[in-house]
C-alpha cells in the first residue's frame, strides 16, 4: 500500500515559491504529500530518503522550471518515477512554472508529449487539478479513497463545515482526537458545564501533579476566515468568550463542574479549533500567531492540525486504516 499520494520533485530554488505552497494546498484537499522540505530530518541519508518517498508514492509531481532544468537531480528523480510506471499507467504529473513548452521539452524530453499542469492560474487552481486526478477512483484503491480518516475529515469540511457537524464526525472517529492530543485518559463529548456547553473535553492524568489535566475544546466552522489580515475574526472572539464564561462559572461552582469533568480546575486549557491553516508568512498567519501570544488560557488551532494527525496516524506502525 502506498503511504503517500504525491511525491513532489523540485529544485531547491523552487521550494518556497512553488513546492511548499503546492504541498500545503494539496494537503488541504486530503492529499498525502511527500516533500523533502517536510520529510527530511538532520542525519537522514538524502538519496535513501528520497528513494523511499518515490517508491511509496502513487504519483510524482515534477516541477519544471528554468532552475530545475539546469540541475541533474530533478532528472534523476524523473527517471526513477518513469521507471516505476507499469502497464501504461502514468504516474508522472509535470507542472510548468516560469517556463514554456519548448523549454520544458528541451530539458525533459521524456515527458515532452504529456499534458502538463501550470502555475499560471495560481497554485490553488493547480492543486485542484492535481487533486482531481489523484482522487479519481480509476487511479485509486479503496483503501486510499474510502477508509482513510484523514480524507473523510476533509470531505466532511466540504460537505458541512459547521462546528456541530464536524464534532459529530470526530466523535465517530475519536482516534483522530487521540492522535492529535497524544496520551488521553478520558474524552467527554458535548459536556454541559452548568449553563454552558463545549464540544468536547480531554483529560490526561499527570502523575507528577497527581491529578487530571483538562483541555476544554470548542469547534468553530472549518471554513472560518480566521482573520481579515488585520484583526482576528469576530467569530473566533465569540468562541474564546464562551471558554472564558465556562471558566468564570466554574470559579463559583467547582464542585458541580467536577460532577461532569472529574478533578477539573478553573485553570483548564481552553482551545478553539476553526478554519484552515493560512499560508506561512501571510498576514492571517501573523494575526493568528499574535492573537495566541496575547491569550493566557485559550489557544486557537486550525483543523489542519487534526488533518495532519489523521494522516500521521495512517502511516505510523500499526496505524494504517
Secondary structure, 3 states (H helix, E strand, C coil): CCCEEEEEECCHHHHHHHHHHHHHHHHHCCCCEECHHHHCCCCCCHHHHHHHHHHCEEEEEEEECHHHHCCCHHHHHHHHHHHHCCCCCCCEEEEECCCCHHHHHHHCHHHCCCCCEECCCCHHHHHHHHHHHHCCHHHCCHHHHCCCHHHHHHHHHHHCCCHHHHHHHHHHCHHHHHHHHCCCCEEEECCEECCEECCEEEEEEECCCCEEEEEEEEECCCCCCCECCCCECHHHHHHHHHHHHHHHHHHHCHHHHHCCCCCCCCCCEEEEECCCCCCCCCHHHHHHHHHHHHCCCEEEECCHHHHHHHHHHHHCCCCCC
